[in-house]
Amino acid sequence: MILCTHGNIVNKYKFDDIKLGMKESFQVDITEEMLKKFCEITGDINPLHNDLEYAKSKGYKEKVVYGMLTASFLSTLAGVYLPGKYSLIHSVETIFKKPVFVSDSPLTIEGTISDINTDFKQITITFTILNSKSIKVCRGTMKVGVLEDGE
């Protein structure tokens, strides 16, 4: 069994700890190595993401970072930051506003609690992803269940 060892869970918010308007954010650097690994994992060999000359021929300054690689950090937002340890993502609605390039790093992933459903112990997180120039490249909402301790 292989375990992810990037560090400890930052937050351990329980359902009763969560309040409307709570915010969390973090930054991540996108690297060429991440593009290669994402390609290997998914099998997405689209040349827009893997061939600089092809990307330039389509009007981009660099290879375009996979949208789903960018969006994959929403898992970190919920699983590490908001609510953290007790999260279980139910759904994600993502809107890709602008292309992302490796040179856009770091990306800032921000989330805010915009709704709390007490019946289902579910929160709604409104999120944005900004590039290094503070341009919004992605936005949307996530519905996240908050597990009880020990579930």
C-alpha positions in Angstrom: 0.0 0.0 0.0 1.3 3.4 -1.0 0.4 6.4 1.2 0.6 10.0 0.1 3.2 11.6 2.4 3.0 15.3 1.5 2.5 16.2 5.2 -0.2 16.3 7.9 -3.8 17.2 7.5 -3.9 20.9 8.2 -7.5 21.2 9.5 -9.9 18.9 11.2 -13.1 21.0 11.2 -16.1 19.1 12.5 -19.6 20.0 11.2 -20.4 22.1 14.3 -17.2 24.1 13.8 -18.1 25.3 10.3 -19.7 28.7 9.9 -20.9 30.6 6.8 -18.2 32.7 5.3 -15.3 30.7 6.6 -12.4 30.9 4.1 -9.2 29.0 3.4 -6.6 29.4 0.7 -3.3 27.9 -0.4 -0.8 28.2 -3.3 0.6 25.6 -5.6 3.3 25.7 -8.2 2.5 23.9 -11.4 5.6 22.2 -13.0 6.5 20.4 -16.2 6.9 17.3 -14.1 3.2 17.5 -13.0 2.2 17.7 -16.7 4.2 14.6 -17.4 2.8 12.7 -14.5 -0.8 13.7 -15.2 -0.3 12.5 -18.8 1.0 9.1 -17.5 -1.8 8.7 -15.0 -4.7 9.7 -17.3 -3.4 8.7 -20.7 -4.4 12.2 -22.1 -1.9 12.7 -24.8 -3.6 15.7 -26.4 -0.7 17.7 -28.0 -2.1 21.0 -26.6 -0.7 19.8 -23.2 2.3 17.9 -24.5 3.8 19.6 -27.6 5.0 23.2 -27.4 5.1 23.7 -31.1 1.5 22.5 -31.5 0.3 24.7 -28.6 2.0 27.7 -30.3 0.5 26.8 -33.6 -2.9 27.1 -31.9 -2.1 30.6 -30.6 -0.9 29.8 -27.0 2.4 31.0 -25.6 3.1 27.7 -23.9 1.7 24.2 -23.5 -1.7 24.5 -21.8 -1.9 22.9 -18.4 -4.6 20.2 -18.2 -7.8 21.8 -16.8 -8.4 18.7 -14.7 -4.9 19.0 -13.2 -5.7 22.6 -12.2 -9.1 21.4 -10.8 -7.4 18.5 -9.0 -6.3 20.9 -6.3 -9.9 21.2 -5.3 -9.4 17.8 -3.6 -6.7 19.5 -1.5 -8.9 22.4 -0.7 -11.6 20.1 0.7 -9.4 17.2 2.0 -6.8 19.3 3.7 -8.2 22.8 4.4 -12.0 23.1 4.3 -13.1 21.1 6.2 -10.0 18.9 6.1 -9.8 15.5 7.6 -13.6 14.8 7.8 -14.4 15.8 4.2 -16.1 13.7 1.5 -16.6 15.4 -1.8 -20.1 14.9 -3.2 -20.0 17.0 -6.3 -17.9 19.7 -8.1 -19.1 22.2 -10.6 -16.1 23.7 -12.4 -16.0 26.6 -14.9 -12.6 27.1 -16.7 -12.3 30.8 -17.4 -8.8 31.1 -18.8 -6.0 28.7 -19.8 -3.3 28.0 -17.3 0.4 27.8 -18.2 3.4 26.6 -16.1 4.6 30.2 -16.1 1.4 31.2 -14.3 2.6 29.7 -11.0 1.9 29.9 -8.3 -1.8 29.3 -8.5 -3.9 30.4 -5.5 -6.8 28.2 -4.6 -9.4 29.9 -2.4 -12.6 28.5 -1.0 -15.4 30.0 1.1 -18.3 28.3 2.8 -21.4 29.6 1.1 -24.1 27.2 2.4 -24.5 24.7 5.2 -27.1 21.9 4.9 -27.7 20.6 8.5 -30.0 17.8 7.3 -27.3 16.1 5.3 -24.2 17.5 7.1 -23.1 19.0 3.8 -21.4 22.2 3.0 -21.2 24.2 -0.2 -17.8 25.7 -1.0 -17.6 28.5 -3.6 -14.1 28.5 -5.0 -11.8 30.4 -7.3 -8.4 29.6 -8.7 -6.2 32.6 -9.5 -3.0 32.7 -11.5 0.1 34.5 -10.3 -1.3 37.8 -11.9 -4.5 37.4 -9.8 -6.5 36.5 -12.9 -9.3 34.1 -12.3 -8.7 30.9 -14.3 -11.3 28.7 -12.7 -14.3 29.1 -10.5 -17.2 27.0 -9.3 -18.8 25.2 -6.3 -18.3 22.0 -4.4 -20.7 20.1 -2.2 -18.8 18.4 0.6 -20.0 16.1 3.2 -18.6 16.4 6.7 -18.1 13.0 8.3 -18.5 12.4 12.0 -15.3 11.6 13.8 -14.8 7.8 13.5 -17.0 7.3 10.4 
